[in-house]
Amino acid sequence: MRDLIVSLVILSLIPVSFRRPYVGLLTFSWLAYMRVQDLAWGAARDMRWSYYVAIVMIAGFVAERRDRWLLNDWRVWTMVAMVVIVIVSAAASDGLSPVERALQFDRVLEFIKIIGIAVFTTAVVKTREHLRLVVWIIALSFAFYGIKDGMWAIFTLFRGRIIQGPGGMIADNNDYALAIAMTVSMLFCVAQSERRPVLRRAFFAMVPLCMFTVLLTYSRGGLLSLIAGAFVMLWRSPFRWRGFVAAGVAAGVFLIVMPQSMYDRFASIGEYEEDGSAQSRFKSWGVGVRMALDNPILGVGLQGFRPNYALYDPNPSPEVLDGSGAKVAHNSYIQMWAECGTPSLVLYLALFAGSFWTVWRVRARARRIYVDSWILHYCTLFEATLVTFLVGSTFLNRAHFDLIYHWFAVVALFGRLAHTEMDDPSIGQPRSRSRGELRAVKPVGFERSPSLGGTL
């Protein structure tokens, strides 16, 4: 029955994806982030639904009348340039076995797909509602698992099992914790921007369950990511200090009731000098830096970190020498540097810098125009999620995580849409100087929809 339901839902969306490629993008994002096909048990689980939806929506996009192929933004071209560098880097890499070369080829194709979807998003997302639904689909796709696992732990009185991800790019507990930590910021800020009380309460109710799920992964990187994102949201809140006090009280209560095993795990963050896992990460970082310095332009190629690890390890263990104990970078920036070279790392960091710059510019302008607006809330959303990823990816191999490249594209679109709306003086409210007035003003919702159209 579950197979039948999943198949019928996706099959019904495929023809709509041709007629409306934007619906195809939403469907593809739902399949990519929620992985609904993995919830089935039979034939539907092994079907390449994302592949079919991608073909249909791209065909529909090519066939329709359009005003642009993509958003003419430097970040879009930066991501395209990264694809070219990754392809050249992989082609120039050597010393790989046939099996490793096949894995590398698969990862290069995956990276091309990731960037392709990000670029396609800039082509079909043209209004505020489009942007809103993309954010909703991503947030709710991850939130489904955060809510499910959080409720499971509550109903079973938490039996001590470490929560793992559903599969794919978030199969590992650490990767899963990072994705759900980003989701917490999405849900909280989306709730703030919603005018309908039912939706606001629903989104706010999801936040504590997802936060609980991050803790249930026992991921120390996930905890640090969660704290970083929460700090940004509290700092940007108009009731900043009340928020910090409430967060401190909540943290104190949880410290009292959390299981001893969880407390010991998180407390080991301060004992990194004696922690074997932390020392292993530091060693991998050093190996990655030596790898990058020896191959500064093109790196060792995508997926080349493991095969080359022993060559740059000054004291390789027998497990590393025979390949059974090969390590990973445990750091997204060192991973990008070592595997794809210095130019790729510079472009990667430039995407982060450009995204933050867009958010900060939009916020500075919006504050002069609005008392409260979806624009201000989404500025906090994007800033918090970017900070969450920056902190979490310091300890993980997430240099080629689907969501972050999609996020770069969405932030670029947000900047254009926000400035287009702020150019229209009939939208928004004048800024208030008093706290009392700020409390009394209702949020500006999504009732108007300026389009990017062909003006870009």
C-alpha positions as CSV (number, residue, x, y, z in Angstrom):
1,M,0.0,0.0,0.0
2,R,2.8,2.4,0.8
3,D,4.5,1.6,-2.5
4,L,1.2,2.3,-4.3
5,I,0.7,5.6,-2.6
6,V,4.2,6.9,-3.2
7,S,4.1,5.8,-6.9
8,L,0.7,7.3,-7.5
9,V,1.6,10.7,-5.9
10,I,4.9,11.0,-7.9
11,L,3.3,9.8,-11.2
12,S,0.5,12.4,-10.8
13,L,3.2,15.1,-10.4
14,I,5.3,14.2,-13.4
15,P,2.9,15.6,-16.1
16,V,2.4,18.7,-14.0
17,S,6.2,19.1,-13.8
18,F,6.2,19.3,-17.6
19,R,3.5,21.9,-17.8
20,R,4.9,23.8,-14.9
21,P,8.7,23.3,-14.4
22,Y,8.5,25.1,-11.1
23,V,6.3,22.3,-9.7
24,G,8.9,19.9,-11.0
25,L,11.6,21.7,-9.0
26,L,9.4,21.4,-5.9
27,T,8.9,17.7,-6.6
28,F,12.6,17.1,-7.2
29,S,13.5,18.9,-4.0
30,W,11.0,16.9,-2.0
31,L,12.4,13.6,-3.4
32,A,16.0,14.8,-2.8
33,Y,15.7,16.0,0.8
34,M,12.8,14.0,2.2
35,R,13.7,10.9,0.2
36,V,10.1,9.8,0.4
37,Q,10.9,6.8,-1.9
38,D,13.0,5.4,1.0
39,L,9.8,5.1,3.0
40,A,8.4,2.5,0.7
41,W,9.3,-1.2,0.8
42,G,8.9,-2.5,-2.7
43,A,9.5,-1.5,-6.3
44,A,8.9,2.2,-5.6
45,R,11.9,2.3,-3.3
46,D,14.3,1.4,-6.2
47,M,12.8,3.6,-8.9
48,R,14.8,6.6,-10.1
49,W,12.0,9.0,-9.5
50,S,14.3,12.1,-9.2
51,Y,15.8,11.2,-12.6
52,Y,12.5,11.0,-14.3
53,V,11.2,14.2,-12.7
54,A,14.4,16.1,-13.7
55,I,14.1,15.0,-17.3
56,V,10.4,16.0,-17.5
57,M,10.8,19.4,-15.8
58,I,13.8,20.3,-17.9
59,A,12.0,19.3,-21.1
60,G,9.0,21.4,-20.0
61,F,11.3,24.3,-19.3
62,V,12.9,24.1,-22.7
63,A,9.6,23.8,-24.5
64,E,7.9,26.8,-22.7
65,R,8.2,30.5,-23.4
66,R,10.6,32.0,-20.9
67,D,12.1,35.3,-20.1
68,R,15.5,34.0,-18.9
69,W,17.5,30.8,-18.8
70,L,19.1,31.6,-15.4
71,L,19.6,34.4,-13.0
72,N,22.4,36.6,-14.2
73,D,24.3,36.7,-10.9
74,W,28.0,36.2,-10.3
75,R,27.3,33.4,-7.8
76,V,25.6,31.4,-10.5
77,W,28.6,31.7,-12.7
78,T,30.9,30.9,-9.8
79,M,29.1,27.6,-9.3
80,V,29.4,26.8,-13.0
81,A,33.1,27.6,-12.8
82,M,33.5,25.2,-9.9
83,V,31.9,22.4,-12.0
84,V,34.5,23.1,-14.7
85,I,37.4,23.0,-12.2
86,V,36.1,19.8,-10.6
87,I,35.9,18.1,-14.0
88,V,39.4,19.1,-14.9
89,S,40.7,18.2,-11.5
90,A,39.2,14.7,-11.7
91,A,40.5,14.2,-15.2
92,A,44.0,15.2,-14.1
93,S,44.1,13.0,-11.0
94,D,46.1,9.8,-11.1
95,G,47.0,6.8,-9.0
96,L,43.4,5.6,-8.7
97,S,42.3,2.1,-9.1
98,P,39.5,1.2,-11.6
99,V,37.0,1.0,-8.7
100,E,38.1,4.3,-7.3
101,R,38.0,5.9,-10.8
102,A,34.4,4.7,-11.2
103,L,33.5,6.1,-7.8
104,Q,35.1,9.4,-8.8
105,F,33.1,9.5,-12.0
106,D,29.9,8.9,-10.1
107,R,30.7,11.8,-7.7
108,V,31.6,14.1,-10.5
109,L,28.2,13.4,-12.1
110,E,26.5,13.9,-8.7
111,F,28.3,17.3,-8.3
112,I,27.2,18.4,-11.8
113,K,23.6,17.4,-10.9
114,I,23.8,19.4,-7.6
115,I,25.0,22.6,-9.4
116,G,22.5,22.0,-12.2
117,I,19.6,22.0,-9.9
118,A,20.9,25.1,-8.1
119,V,21.2,26.9,-11.4
120,F,17.8,25.6,-12.6
121,T,16.2,27.0,-9.4
122,T,17.4,30.5,-10.4
123,A,15.6,30.1,-13.8
124,V,12.1,29.1,-12.5
125,V,11.8,30.9,-9.1
126,K,10.5,34.3,-10.0
127,T,8.2,35.5,-7.2
128,R,8.1,35.7,-3.5
129,E,5.6,32.8,-3.3
130,H,7.9,30.7,-5.4
131,L,10.8,31.4,-3.0
132,R,8.6,30.8,0.0
133,L,7.5,27.3,-1.2
134,V,11.0,26.3,-2.0
135,V,12.1,27.1,1.5
136,W,9.0,25.3,2.9
137,I,9.6,22.2,0.9
138,I,13.2,22.0,2.1
139,A,12.4,22.8,5.7
140,L,9.4,20.4,6.0
141,S,11.3,17.6,4.2
142,F,14.0,17.5,6.9
143,A,11.6,18.4,9.6
144,F,9.6,15.2,8.9
145,Y,12.5,13.1,10.1
146,G,13.3,15.5,13.0
147,I,9.8,15.3,14.3
148,K,9.5,11.6,13.7
149,D,12.7,10.8,15.6
150,G,12.0,13.3,18.3
151,M,8.6,11.8,19.0
152,W,10.0,8.3,18.8
153,A,12.4,9.1,21.6
154,I,9.7,10.7,23.8
155,F,7.2,7.8,23.3
156,T,9.9,5.2,24.0
157,L,11.3,7.1,27.0
158,F,14.6,7.3,25.1
159,R,16.2,3.9,25.1
160,G,19.7,5.3,24.4
161,R,19.9,4.5,20.7
162,I,22.0,7.0,18.7
163,I,19.7,8.4,16.0
164,Q,21.0,7.9,12.4
165,G,19.9,9.7,9.3
166,P,17.4,8.3,6.8
167,G,20.0,7.7,4.1
168,G,21.7,9.3,1.1
169,M,23.8,12.4,1.9
170,I,22.5,12.4,5.5
171,A,22.9,8.7,6.4
172,D,25.6,9.4,9.0
173,N,24.5,10.7,12.4
174,N,26.8,13.7,12.1
175,D,25.5,14.7,8.7
176,Y,22.0,14.2,9.8
177,A,22.5,16.4,12.9
178,L,23.9,19.2,10.7
179,A,20.9,19.0,8.3
180,I,18.4,19.1,11.2
181,A,20.2,21.9,13.0
182,M,19.8,24.0,9.8
183,T,16.2,23.0,9.7
184,V,15.6,24.4,13.2
185,S,16.6,27.9,12.0
186,M,14.4,27.5,8.9
187,L,11.3,26.5,10.9
188,F,11.7,29.2,13.5
189,C,12.1,32.0,11.0
190,V,9.4,30.7,8.7
191,A,7.1,30.7,11.7
192,Q,7.9,34.3,12.5
193,S,7.1,35.4,9.0
194,E,3.7,33.7,8.9
195,R,0.5,35.7,9.6
196,R,-1.9,32.8,10.1
197,P,-1.9,31.7,13.7
198,V,-2.3,28.0,13.0
199,L,0.7,27.9,10.7
200,R,2.8,29.9,13.2
201,R,2.0,27.6,16.0
202,A,2.6,24.5,13.9
203,F,6.0,25.6,12.8
204,F,7.0,26.7,16.3
205,A,5.9,23.3,17.7
206,M,8.3,21.6,15.3
207,V,11.3,23.5,16.6
208,P,11.8,21.8,20.0
209,L,11.3,18.3,18.5
210,C,14.0,19.0,15.8
211,M,16.3,20.4,18.4
212,F,15.8,17.3,20.5
213,T,16.6,15.1,17.5
214,V,19.9,16.9,17.0
215,L,20.9,16.0,20.5
216,L,19.8,12.4,20.0
217,T,22.4,12.0,17.3
218,Y,25.1,12.4,20.0
219,S,26.9,14.6,17.4
220,R,29.2,17.1,19.0
221,G,29.5,19.0,15.8
222,G,25.7,19.0,15.5
223,L,25.4,20.5,19.0
224,L,27.9,23.3,18.2
225,S,26.0,23.9,14.9
226,L,22.7,24.1,16.8
227,I,24.1,26.6,19.3
228,A,25.6,28.7,16.6
229,G,22.3,29.0,14.6
230,A,20.3,29.7,17.8
231,F,22.8,32.4,18.8
232,V,22.2,34.2,15.5
233,M,18.4,34.0,15.8
234,L,18.5,35.3,19.3
235,W,20.9,38.1,18.5
236,R,18.7,39.2,15.6
237,S,15.6,39.1,17.7
238,P,14.0,42.4,18.8
239,F,13.8,40.8,22.3
240,R,17.4,39.7,22.3
241,W,18.1,39.5,26.0
242,R,14.8,37.9,27.0
243,G,15.6,35.2,24.5
244,F,19.1,34.6,25.9
245,V,17.7,34.3,29.4
246,A,15.0,31.9,28.2
247,A,17.5,29.9,26.3
248,G,19.8,29.7,29.3
249,V,17.0,28.5,31.6
250,A,16.0,25.8,29.0
251,A,19.6,24.7,28.6
252,G,20.0,24.4,32.4
253,V,16.8,22.3,32.7
254,F,18.0,20.0,30.0
255,L,21.4,19.5,31.6
256,I,19.6,18.3,34.6
257,V,17.4,15.8,32.9
258,M,19.6,14.6,30.0
259,P,20.9,11.0,30.2
260,Q,24.4,10.5,31.6
261,S,25.7,9.0,28.3
262,M,24.6,12.1,26.4
263,Y,26.2,14.4,29.0
264,D,29.5,12.5,28.9
265,R,29.5,12.6,25.1
266,F,28.9,16.4,24.9
267,A,31.2,17.2,27.8
268,S,34.1,15.5,25.9
269,I,34.1,18.6,23.7
270,G,36.3,20.3,26.3
271,E,38.6,17.3,26.6
272,Y,39.7,17.2,22.9
273,E,43.4,16.7,23.9
274,E,42.5,13.3,25.4
275,D,39.7,12.4,22.9
276,G,40.8,9.9,20.3
277,S,38.1,11.1,17.8
278,A,39.2,14.7,18.1
279,Q,42.9,13.8,17.7
280,S,42.1,11.7,14.6
281,R,40.4,14.7,13.1
282,F,43.3,17.0,13.8
283,K,45.6,14.5,12.2
284,S,43.4,14.3,9.1
285,W,43.4,18.1,8.9
286,G,47.2,18.1,8.8
287,V,47.3,15.4,6.1
288,G,44.7,17.4,4.1
289,V,46.8,20.5,4.3
290,R,49.9,18.7,3.2
291,M,47.9,17.2,0.3
292,A,46.6,20.6,-0.7
293,L,50.1,22.3,-0.5
294,D,51.6,19.6,-2.7
295,N,48.7,19.9,-5.3
296,P,47.8,23.6,-5.0
297,I,46.0,24.1,-8.4
298,L,43.8,21.1,-9.1
299,G,44.2,19.1,-5.9
300,V,44.2,15.3,-6.0
301,G,40.8,15.0,-7.6
302,L,37.3,14.5,-6.3
303,Q,37.2,11.4,-4.1
304,G,41.0,11.4,-4.1
305,F,41.5,12.1,-0.4
306,R,41.2,8.5,0.8
307,P,43.4,6.9,-1.9
308,N,46.1,9.5,-1.3
309,Y,45.9,9.6,2.5
310,A,48.8,7.2,3.2
311,L,51.1,9.2,0.9
312,Y,50.8,12.3,3.1
313,D,50.5,10.7,6.5
314,P,54.0,10.9,8.2
315,N,53.2,8.0,10.4
316,P,50.6,5.8,8.7
317,S,49.1,2.9,10.6
318,P,49.0,-0.6,9.1
319,E,45.2,-0.1,8.6
320,V,45.9,3.1,6.6
321,L,48.6,1.4,4.5
322,D,46.4,-1.5,3.5
323,G,43.4,0.8,2.8
324,S,41.1,-0.6,5.4
325,G,41.6,2.4,7.7
326,A,41.8,5.2,5.2
327,K,40.6,8.5,6.6
328,V,38.6,11.4,5.3
329,A,39.2,15.1,5.7
330,H,36.7,15.7,8.5
331,N,36.6,19.3,7.3
332,S,34.7,20.6,4.3
333,Y,37.2,23.4,3.6
334,I,40.2,21.2,3.8
335,Q,38.3,18.6,1.7
336,M,37.6,21.1,-1.0
337,W,41.2,22.4,-0.9
338,A,42.9,19.0,-1.0
339,E,40.6,17.4,-3.6
340,C,39.8,20.3,-5.9
341,G,42.6,22.8,-5.4
342,T,43.1,26.4,-4.2
343,P,40.9,28.0,-7.0
344,S,38.0,25.8,-6.0
345,L,38.4,26.7,-2.3
346,V,38.6,30.4,-3.1
347,L,35.4,30.2,-5.1
348,Y,33.7,28.1,-2.4
349,L,34.5,30.7,0.3
350,A,33.5,33.5,-2.1
351,L,30.0,31.9,-2.3
352,F,29.7,32.1,1.4
353,A,31.0,35.6,1.6
354,G,28.7,36.8,-1.2
355,S,25.7,35.2,0.5
356,F,26.4,36.9,3.8
357,W,26.9,40.2,2.0
358,T,23.6,39.9,0.3
359,V,21.8,39.1,3.5
360,W,23.4,42.0,5.4
361,R,22.7,44.5,2.6
362,V,19.1,43.5,2.4
363,R,18.7,43.7,6.2
364,A,20.3,47.1,6.4
365,R,17.9,48.5,3.8
366,A,14.8,46.7,5.1
367,R,15.3,48.0,8.6
368,R,15.0,51.6,7.2
369,I,11.7,50.7,5.6
370,Y,9.8,48.1,7.7
371,V,8.9,47.6,11.3
372,D,8.4,44.0,10.7
373,S,8.5,42.1,7.3
374,W,9.1,38.7,5.8
375,I,12.3,40.1,4.4
376,L,13.7,40.7,7.8
377,H,12.7,37.2,9.0
378,Y,14.2,35.6,5.9
379,C,17.4,37.6,6.4
380,T,17.7,35.9,9.8
381,L,16.8,32.5,8.3
382,F,19.5,32.6,5.7
383,E,22.1,34.1,8.1
384,A,21.4,31.5,10.8
385,T,21.5,28.5,8.4
386,L,24.7,29.7,6.7
387,V,26.4,30.1,10.2
388,T,25.0,26.7,11.2
389,F,26.6,25.1,8.1
390,L,29.9,26.9,8.5
391,V,30.3,25.7,12.1
392,G,29.1,22.1,11.4
393,S,31.1,21.6,8.2
394,T,34.3,22.4,10.1
395,F,34.1,18.9,11.4
396,L,32.4,17.1,8.5
397,N,33.0,16.2,4.8
398,R,30.2,18.4,3.5
399,A,32.0,20.3,0.8
400,H,29.6,18.9,-1.8
401,F,26.4,18.8,0.3
402,D,23.4,19.4,-2.0
403,L,21.6,21.8,0.2
404,I,24.4,24.4,0.6
405,Y,24.7,25.0,-3.2
406,H,20.9,25.1,-3.5
407,W,21.0,27.6,-0.6
408,F,23.5,29.8,-2.5
409,A,21.1,30.0,-5.4
410,V,18.1,30.7,-3.1
411,V,20.0,33.5,-1.3
412,A,20.8,35.1,-4.7
413,L,17.2,35.0,-5.6
414,F,16.1,36.3,-2.3
415,G,18.4,39.3,-2.7
416,R,16.9,40.2,-6.1
417,L,13.3,39.7,-4.9
418,A,13.8,41.7,-1.7
419,H,15.3,44.6,-3.5
420,T,12.6,44.5,-6.1
421,E,9.9,44.7,-3.4
422,M,11.7,47.4,-1.5
423,D,11.9,49.5,-4.7
424,D,8.1,49.7,-4.5
425,P,7.2,52.2,-1.8
426,S,3.6,51.0,-1.6
427,I,4.7,47.8,0.1
428,G,5.7,47.6,3.8
429,Q,5.4,49.9,6.8
430,P,7.4,52.8,8.2
431,R,9.9,51.9,10.9
432,S,8.8,52.4,14.4
433,R,11.0,53.7,17.2
434,S,9.2,52.3,20.2
435,R,9.1,48.7,21.5
436,G,5.4,49.1,22.2
437,E,4.7,49.9,18.6
438,L,6.9,47.1,17.4
439,R,4.9,44.6,19.5
440,A,1.6,45.9,18.1
441,V,2.5,45.7,14.4
442,K,1.5,42.5,12.6
443,P,4.1,40.9,10.4
444,V,4.0,41.7,6.7
445,G,3.0,38.4,5.1
446,F,2.9,37.1,1.5
447,E,-0.1,38.9,0.1
448,R,1.8,40.6,-2.7
449,S,4.1,38.9,-5.2
450,P,6.5,41.1,-7.2
451,S,8.0,39.0,-10.0
452,L,11.6,39.1,-11.2
453,G,10.3,38.5,-14.7
454,G,12.6,39.7,-17.4
455,T,14.0,42.7,-15.6
456,L,17.2,41.1,-14.5
